[in-house]
Every structure is written in C-alpha cells, then in structure tokens.
Amino acid sequence: MNTEGIHHVTAVAGDPSENVRFYTDVLGLRLVKRTVNFDDTHTYHLYYGDETGSPGTALTFFPFGEGRPGRSGRGQAVATAFAVPEGSLDYWRERLESHGVTVDDVETRFGADVLPFADGDGQPLELVESESAVDPWADGPVPVDAAVRGFHGVTLQSARPDATGRVLELLGLERTAETADRVRYVAPGDRATVVDLLTRESPRGRPGVGTVHHVAFRVPDAETQMAWRETLSEAGQHVTPQKDRQYFQSIYFREPGGVLFEIATDGPGFTADESVESLGSELKLPSWLEDDREEIRAHLPPLDAVTEEAAD
C-alpha cells in the first residue's frame, strides 16, 4: 500500500477574521468550509483550498483568538509549501509586500525556486515554482496564471529524523534526494507529494498560534484506512480509532520524531452538505451538534471578512 500524498494540513491561528482575510484576499484561496472544532465547539474550524477543497489543497485552521503564540521547531511541521506556476514568484513578491507581508529571499531547493514568508500569526509558508495537477480557483482575486495550485508539500523538523524517515517510507514515500541538512521524500500521487525532513538541530517546538497542528496523508476510502491502521499498529505506532470528521474519516498517530500524522479519506468531501456554489458561506455543523447550534453560534466571533448567514 501507498498513501497518495498530503490530504490536508491543519494549523493554529489567532484572530479568525484576519485569518480569513489573509488566506482569501491575499493568497487567493477559497474558504470552502466554515465549521467548528469538534473537540472545542467554541472555536471555528476553517478550511481553505481550490474551488472544492479537493484533497491536496486544503489548509485548515483552528483560530483560537488571543491564544498563546507557538514556536516552530522539533516535533512539528515547520513550513507549508504551495505550488505556483513557473515564473510567478516576482508577481507573488510584489503582491505579498503590497499587503504588508515580510518576504524572504528566493531560495533554490532541489532545482526549484522557493519564496519563504509568513502570515500575520508567524505561520511559516512557502511558494514553490512546481508542476501540479490542481487547477487554481478561477474566481479568486489572483490571476489564474499565477494562482496557487494546491500544496507542493511540507517540511518536518523531527526529533528523530531517521525514525521519521522510516515512517514516511512505510507510508509509501520514496527517499529521492538530500542535502547537508534536508532529505526529500516523495509520494506517488499527482499533487502535494513532497515531504522534506530537516536533519539539523533546532529547539523543541511549542504548540500555539502560528504553528502546524498536524499533517494528513491521503487514502481513497475507509476500508483502505483501516488496513493502514492495522499496518501502522503492527509497526509499533499507537493509532487512534477511526474518527468521523464529517467530510472525511480520520485516524491519527504521533510518529517517533514527535510530529502528529493523520490518515484521511478522500471522501465524502466538502460538497457533502453544501453545493459547490455555496461552499463556505454559512456555519455547518454535524448532526450530533445541531441541537446546540444557537449556543455554539453565540460563542463564536463574527467573521468580518465574509458575509455572515443567519442560522436556519
């Protein structure tokens, strides 16, 4: 078995309205789902991606408001990279700087140009000139010839790089290249396939605003997912029971280097409870939380950057 690349990345943010503004108005992603953290229903769970939030494009956030700032480091994913078209980094530098974003110098990494920057919470992000099977969201604010085309991949800072590498290989990723401080692993899918593993020393990461919570890998269905649960358990990983996340099924485990991994199914997807045209336009709750809708809404702050819909 192989996983097919990254399904989604989930991170922690501060102010939810600012989060929406940055990822929609500045990066040009689509807000495809507005729901809540099922384990903390007074906090939003916001999903961004291509037109439908297809696997390999979804960056999701728990915006905790004035939560404690985190610090990226050992035991975490320390950068999330998006794929953009060849030759578009000059456009992106100008666009990001015009919105007050601090942008670092372009790097060349494994033959591709990379533009590092961070969002307003300090979340480390990158734009990588690379090919992708993903079509950009055509109705966004960024011209199609420069728009984001899903994930390129993620960078992990492991406390035990060799052990983390073995888990990545178990998941079906192939070690393809390395430098003095970075090893590249690539999944066999057509998008979001790259995982870079840093081998240099760094301080231990501290969870909080501006850090990645977990990285999810793709599988086609729940049956395959349960086969993975058995395989991972037999390999010594402590894997959770299957959890219903409404738009996909999930299992989780913390690999030996400290990074929280998820295995997520491709379906049913974000159109399970909204049409493509209306994705992200109103608060959606799973059936087991519907009776608490009014109480939940009362504790959620308004999202100033998007139109609030009245509760049904």
ChimeraX attribute file (.defattr): number of C-alpha atoms within 10 A of each C-alpha:
attribute: neighborCount
match mode: 1-to-1
recipient: residues
	/A:1	11
	/A:2	16
	/A:3	24
	/A:4	23
	/A:5	28
	/A:6	29
	/A:7	27
	/A:8	28
	/A:9	25
	/A:10	19
	/A:11	22
	/A:12	24
	/A:13	29
	/A:14	21
	/A:15	18
	/A:16	24
	/A:17	16
	/A:18	19
	/A:19	21
	/A:20	23
	/A:21	17
	/A:22	18
	/A:23	18
	/A:24	20
	/A:25	16
	/A:26	19
	/A:27	18
	/A:28	24
	/A:29	30
	/A:30	26
	/A:31	25
	/A:32	27
	/A:33	26
	/A:34	19
	/A:35	18
	/A:36	24
	/A:37	16
	/A:38	17
	/A:39	7
	/A:40	11
	/A:41	19
	/A:42	17
	/A:43	22
	/A:44	24
	/A:45	23
	/A:46	24
	/A:47	26
	/A:48	26
	/A:49	28
	/A:50	26
	/A:51	20
	/A:52	22
	/A:53	26
	/A:54	19
	/A:55	28
	/A:56	32
	/A:57	29
	/A:58	25
	/A:59	25
	/A:60	23
	/A:61	27
	/A:62	23
	/A:63	25
	/A:64	19
	/A:65	17
	/A:66	10
	/A:67	14
	/A:68	14
	/A:69	16
	/A:70	19
	/A:71	20
	/A:72	25
	/A:73	20
	/A:74	24
	/A:75	25
	/A:76	27
	/A:77	30
	/A:78	23
	/A:79	22
	/A:80	24
	/A:81	22
	/A:82	26
	/A:83	25
	/A:84	26
	/A:85	18
	/A:86	14
	/A:87	13
	/A:88	15
	/A:89	19
	/A:90	11
	/A:91	11
	/A:92	20
	/A:93	20
	/A:94	12
	/A:95	15
	/A:96	17
	/A:97	11
	/A:98	11
	/A:99	11
	/A:100	10
	/A:101	17
	/A:102	14
	/A:103	18
	/A:104	13
	/A:105	10
	/A:106	18
	/A:107	13
	/A:108	12
	/A:109	11
	/A:110	11
	/A:111	9
	/A:112	12
	/A:113	17
	/A:114	23
	/A:115	21
	/A:116	20
	/A:117	21
	/A:118	18
	/A:119	21
	/A:120	17
	/A:121	18
	/A:122	16
	/A:123	21
	/A:124	20
	/A:125	19
	/A:126	24
	/A:127	24
	/A:128	27
	/A:129	23
	/A:130	18
	/A:131	14
	/A:132	21
	/A:133	12
	/A:134	19
	/A:135	13
	/A:136	25
	/A:137	22
	/A:138	15
	/A:139	12
	/A:140	18
	/A:141	15
	/A:142	21
	/A:143	13
	/A:144	16
	/A:145	13
	/A:146	19
	/A:147	24
	/A:148	28
	/A:149	26
	/A:150	30
	/A:151	32
	/A:152	27
	/A:153	25
	/A:154	22
	/A:155	22
	/A:156	27
	/A:157	29
	/A:158	29
	/A:159	24
	/A:160	15
	/A:161	22
	/A:162	14
	/A:163	14
	/A:164	20
	/A:165	24
	/A:166	15
	/A:167	18
	/A:168	20
	/A:169	16
	/A:170	17
	/A:171	20
	/A:172	18
	/A:173	24
	/A:174	17
	/A:175	17
	/A:176	9
	/A:177	12
	/A:178	15
	/A:179	11
	/A:180	8
	/A:181	11
	/A:182	18
	/A:183	19
	/A:184	19
	/A:185	21
	/A:186	21
	/A:187	23
	/A:188	15
	/A:189	17
	/A:190	13
	/A:191	24
	/A:192	31
	/A:193	23
	/A:194	22
	/A:195	26
	/A:196	22
	/A:197	24
	/A:198	23
	/A:199	19
	/A:200	13
	/A:201	12
	/A:202	14
	/A:203	12
	/A:204	16
	/A:205	20
	/A:206	17
	/A:207	19
	/A:208	20
	/A:209	27
	/A:210	27
	/A:211	26
	/A:212	27
	/A:213	20
	/A:214	19
	/A:215	24
	/A:216	22
	/A:217	24
	/A:218	23
	/A:219	25
	/A:220	13
	/A:221	15
	/A:222	19
	/A:223	11
	/A:224	15
	/A:225	21
	/A:226	16
	/A:227	12
	/A:228	21
	/A:229	22
	/A:230	12
	/A:231	15
	/A:232	17
	/A:233	14
	/A:234	10
	/A:235	11
	/A:236	10
	/A:237	17
	/A:238	14
	/A:239	19
	/A:240	14
	/A:241	12
	/A:242	16
	/A:243	12
	/A:244	12
	/A:245	13
	/A:246	17
	/A:247	18
	/A:248	18
	/A:249	20
	/A:250	23
	/A:251	21
	/A:252	21
	/A:253	20
	/A:254	16
	/A:255	22
	/A:256	20
	/A:257	20
	/A:258	21
	/A:259	22
	/A:260	18
	/A:261	20
	/A:262	23
	/A:263	29
	/A:264	29
	/A:265	25
	/A:266	19
	/A:267	18
	/A:268	13
	/A:269	15
	/A:270	20
	/A:271	18
	/A:272	12
	/A:273	16
	/A:274	15
	/A:275	11
	/A:276	14
	/A:277	11
	/A:278	12
	/A:279	20
	/A:280	24
	/A:281	16
	/A:282	19
	/A:283	19
	/A:284	18
	/A:285	20
	/A:286	16
	/A:287	9
	/A:288	8
	/A:289	13
	/A:290	12
	/A:291	11
	/A:292	12
	/A:293	16
	/A:294	11
	/A:295	12
	/A:296	17
	/A:297	17
	/A:298	10
	/A:299	11
	/A:300	14
	/A:301	14
	/A:302	13
	/A:303	17
	/A:304	12
	/A:305	15
	/A:306	15
	/A:307	11
	/A:308	12
	/A:309	9
	/A:310	7
	/A:311	10
	/A:312	7
